């Protein structure tokens, strides 16, 4: 059995090897597989690398070390256009994005053209919320609920319409609002993929899923994050549904889905080696978003899907 010191050493060495693999790709190796022409990155804050240095594009919080930049460098793309933007919903692909009546980004699909050979799209999480905050709205609701009901499942109760059934003398749930919103996002995503194919018929289209934000063992979050243990399990299930929808919709509409959950397993918001930061980030990143290591792991998953 590895001692704690050896575990930490192994984790550090593993991260260093991933970094070395990405940074050491020569142009010859990068061109060995996968598209190396014009590349356009689309998506939300997870794709933008919100909070990861260095930041640009104002409220879009776009990082020059997000997975798109890393993939473009590894592939030796002839051109790279990054129009990702924090808080983007699927509708931001075809409509200008506003935050508190301030226009923060043009329609993202405007950047896709007939010469585009690769498109990555990371989207859908913000469609879980109805306000401009997107997924932030859900996180805020769950944290607020934990303050008044720290031993229960206030987030699940809110979105799952929990109620006490006096006939059965049991707590039960109705329709799940977040599950319904995931389902409602599927046709919107399908339409977006159709539009990408129409604008760039020869492009490789990659839909990038969401990383492992929450652990498989919800009890490991006890006292680690301001969300109840029961709600950690519930929210993990919501993310599974979201990724499953992204995968199924991608497969049905000519796109490749990239699973980034496996690539970030064990580095969730409650782990000792976080690649996804929690409510109080220990390294530069927006709360509950990937840090630089997380973006690097997501880049590795995309490159693997492209044959690297």
C-alpha positions in Angstrom: 0.0 0.0 0.0 1.3 3.4 -0.9 2.0 5.8 1.9 0.3 9.3 1.7 3.7 10.8 0.7 4.1 8.3 -2.2 0.5 9.0 -3.3 1.2 12.7 -3.4 4.4 12.0 -5.3 2.6 9.8 -7.8 -0.1 12.4 -8.4 2.5 15.1 -9.0 4.4 12.9 -11.4 1.2 12.0 -13.2 0.3 15.6 -13.7 3.8 16.4 -14.9 3.7 13.6 -17.4 0.4 14.9 -18.9 1.9 18.4 -19.1 5.0 17.2 -20.7 3.1 15.1 -23.3 1.0 18.2 -24.3 3.9 20.6 -24.4 6.4 18.4 -26.1 4.3 17.6 -29.2 6.3 18.6 -32.3 4.6 19.9 -35.5 5.3 16.5 -37.1 3.6 14.6 -34.3 0.7 17.0 -34.2 0.0 16.6 -37.9 0.1 12.8 -37.6 -3.6 12.6 -37.0 -6.6 14.8 -36.6 -7.5 18.1 -38.4 -4.8 20.7 -38.3 -6.6 23.4 -40.4 -8.9 26.2 -39.1 -10.2 25.4 -35.6 -13.1 27.2 -33.9 -13.8 26.7 -30.2 -17.4 27.2 -29.0 -18.9 26.9 -25.5 -19.4 28.1 -22.0 -17.2 28.8 -19.0 -15.9 25.3 -18.8 -14.7 25.7 -22.4 -13.5 29.2 -21.8 -11.4 28.3 -18.7 -13.1 30.9 -16.5 -10.7 32.3 -14.0 -7.6 30.5 -15.3 -4.8 32.9 -16.2 -4.5 34.7 -18.5 -8.0 36.1 -18.9 -9.4 38.1 -21.8 -12.7 39.0 -23.5 -14.2 40.8 -20.5 -17.2 39.0 -18.9 -16.6 36.0 -21.1 -13.6 35.2 -18.8 -11.7 33.5 -21.6 -8.4 31.9 -20.7 -5.4 31.5 -23.0 -4.8 28.2 -21.2 -8.3 26.7 -21.8 -8.5 23.3 -23.4 -9.1 24.9 -26.8 -5.8 26.7 -26.8 -4.0 23.6 -25.7 -5.6 21.5 -28.4 -4.9 24.1 -31.1 -1.2 24.2 -30.1 -0.9 20.4 -30.0 -2.6 20.0 -33.4 -0.6 22.9 -35.0 -3.9 24.4 -36.3 -3.4 26.8 -39.2 -5.7 29.2 -37.4 -7.5 29.2 -34.1 -10.7 31.2 -33.2 -11.9 31.1 -29.6 -15.4 32.5 -29.0 -16.2 30.6 -25.8 -17.9 32.7 -23.2 -18.9 32.2 -19.5 -22.6 31.8 -18.8 -23.3 30.9 -22.4 -26.4 28.8 -23.0 -27.2 26.8 -26.2 -29.1 29.8 -27.6 -25.8 31.8 -27.5 -24.7 29.8 -30.5 -27.2 31.7 -32.7 -28.0 34.8 -30.7 -25.9 37.5 -29.1 -25.2 36.9 -25.4 -26.2 39.5 -22.8 -25.4 39.8 -19.1 -27.6 42.3 -17.2 -28.5 44.0 -20.6 -24.8 44.3 -21.5 -23.8 42.6 -24.8 -20.8 40.3 -23.9 -20.5 38.2 -27.0 -21.6 37.8 -30.6 -23.5 34.7 -31.8 -20.8 32.0 -31.5 -21.7 30.2 -34.7 -20.8 33.4 -36.7 -17.2 32.3 -36.3 -17.7 29.0 -38.1 -17.2 29.0 -41.9 -16.7 26.7 -44.9 -13.0 26.6 -44.3 -13.3 25.4 -40.7 -11.9 21.9 -40.2 -12.4 21.4 -36.5 -15.1 22.6 -34.1 -15.2 21.9 -30.4 -18.4 22.6 -28.5 -18.8 22.6 -24.7 -22.3 23.6 -23.8 -25.5 22.7 -22.0 -24.7 23.2 -18.3 -26.1 26.7 -18.1 -29.3 25.5 -19.6 -30.0 24.0 -16.2 -30.7 27.5 -15.0 -33.3 30.0 -16.2 -31.5 33.2 -15.3 -28.3 34.8 -16.8 -26.4 32.9 -14.1 -27.1 29.6 -15.7 -25.6 26.8 -13.6 -24.6 29.4 -11.1 -28.3 29.8 -10.2 -28.5 26.1 -9.4 -25.3 26.2 -7.3 -26.6 29.2 -5.4 -29.9 27.5 -4.7 -28.3 24.4 -3.3 -25.8 26.3 -1.1 -28.6 28.5 0.3 -30.7 25.4 1.1 -27.8 23.8 2.9 -27.7 26.7 5.3 -31.2 26.1 6.6 -31.3 22.3 6.1 -27.7 21.1 6.6 -28.7 17.4 7.2 -31.3 17.1 4.5 -31.6 17.3 0.7 -32.9 20.9 0.2 -31.6 21.1 -3.4 -33.2 17.8 -4.4 -36.4 18.8 -2.6 -36.6 22.1 -4.5 -35.9 20.7 -8.0 -37.5 17.3 -7.4 -40.6 18.8 -5.9 -40.3 16.8 -2.8 -43.3 16.3 -0.6 -44.6 14.2 2.3 -47.1 11.6 1.2 -49.4 11.1 4.1 -51.1 8.1 2.5 -47.8 6.2 2.2 -46.3 8.0 5.2 -43.1 8.6 3.1 -41.2 11.4 1.5 -41.7 11.3 -2.3 -40.7 13.3 -5.4 -42.6 14.6 -8.4 -41.2 15.5 -11.8 -37.6 16.7 -11.6 -37.1 20.2 -13.0 -33.4 19.7 -13.8 -34.0 16.4 -15.5 -36.7 18.2 -17.6 -34.3 21.0 -18.5 -31.7 18.5 -19.6 -34.3 16.8 -21.9 -35.4 20.2 -23.2 -31.8 21.1 -24.1 -31.4 18.0 -26.4 -33.3 19.3 -29.4 -31.6 22.7 -29.1 -28.2 21.0 -29.2 -29.3 18.9 -32.2 -30.3 22.0 -34.0 -26.9 23.6 -33.2 -25.0 20.6 -34.6 -27.1 20.7 -37.8 -26.2 24.3 -38.2 -22.5 23.7 -37.7 -22.5 20.9 -40.3 -24.3 23.2 -42.7 -21.8 26.0 -42.2 -18.8 23.8 -42.2 -19.6 20.6 -44.1 -16.0 19.2 -43.9 -15.4 19.9 -40.3 -14.8 17.4 -37.5 -17.3 18.3 -34.8 -16.5 17.4 -31.2 -18.9 17.9 -28.3 -16.9 18.1 -25.0 -18.6 16.8 -21.9 -18.4 18.0 -18.4 -15.7 16.8 -16.0 -16.1 15.0 -12.7 -17.2 18.0 -10.6 -18.5 15.8 -7.7 -17.1 12.6 -6.4 -18.7 9.1 -6.6 -18.5 8.9 -2.8 -20.7 11.8 -1.7 -19.5 11.3 1.9 -16.1 12.5 1.0 -17.7 15.9 0.6 -18.8 16.0 4.2 -17.5 19.4 5.6 -15.6 20.0 2.4 -18.2 22.0 0.4 -21.2 24.1 1.4 -23.6 21.5 -0.1 -25.3 18.7 1.9 -24.1 15.1 1.4 -27.5 14.1 0.0 -27.5 16.9 -2.5 -24.0 16.0 -3.7 -25.4 12.6 -4.7 -28.4 14.3 -6.4 -26.3 16.8 -8.3 -23.9 14.1 -9.4 -26.8 12.3 -10.9 -27.9 15.4 -12.7 -24.5 15.8 -14.3 -24.6 12.1 -15.3 -27.9 12.8 -17.1 -26.4 15.9 -18.7 -23.4 14.1 -20.1 -25.6 11.2 -21.2 -27.8 13.6 -23.2 -24.7 15.3 -24.7 -23.3 11.9 -25.8 -26.6 10.6 -27.2 -27.4 13.8 -29.1 -23.8 13.9 -30.5 -24.1 10.3 -31.7 -27.4 11.0 -33.4 -26.2 14.2 -35.1 -22.8 13.4 -36.6 -20.6 14.6 -33.8 -18.0 13.0 -31.6 -18.6 13.1 -27.9 -15.6 13.4 -25.6 -16.0 12.1 -22.0 -13.9 14.2 -19.7 -15.3 12.6 -16.5 -12.9 9.7 -16.7 -10.0 12.1 -17.4 -10.7 14.1 -14.2 -11.8 11.2 -11.9 -10.5 11.6 -8.4 -9.8 15.3 -8.8 -13.3 16.7 -8.0 -14.1 19.6 -5.7 -13.9 17.4 -2.6 -10.6 15.6 -3.4 -7.2 16.4 -1.9 -5.8 17.1 -5.4 -8.4 19.3 -7.1 -8.5 19.9 -10.8 -12.0 21.3 -10.3 -12.1 24.0 -7.7 -14.7 24.3 -5.0 -16.6 27.2 -3.4 -13.3 28.6 -2.2 -10.8 28.0 -5.0 -7.2 27.1 -4.0 -5.9 28.0 -7.4 -7.1 30.4 -10.1 -10.5 29.4 -11.4 -14.1 30.3 -10.9 -15.8 28.3 -8.1 -16.9 24.8 -9.2 -14.9 25.1 -12.5 -11.7 23.5 -13.8 -8.4 25.0 -12.9 -5.4 24.9 -15.2 -4.8 21.2 -14.5 -8.5 20.5 -15.2 -8.3 22.3 -18.5 -5.2 20.4 -19.3 -6.9 17.1 -18.6 -9.8 18.0 -20.7 -7.4 18.9 -23.6 -5.8 15.5 -23.2 -9.2 13.8 -23.6 -10.0 15.9 -26.7 -6.7 15.1 -28.3 -7.1 11.4 -27.5 -10.5 11.5 -29.3 -8.7 13.1 -32.3 -6.1 10.3 -32.4 -3.3 11.9 -30.4 
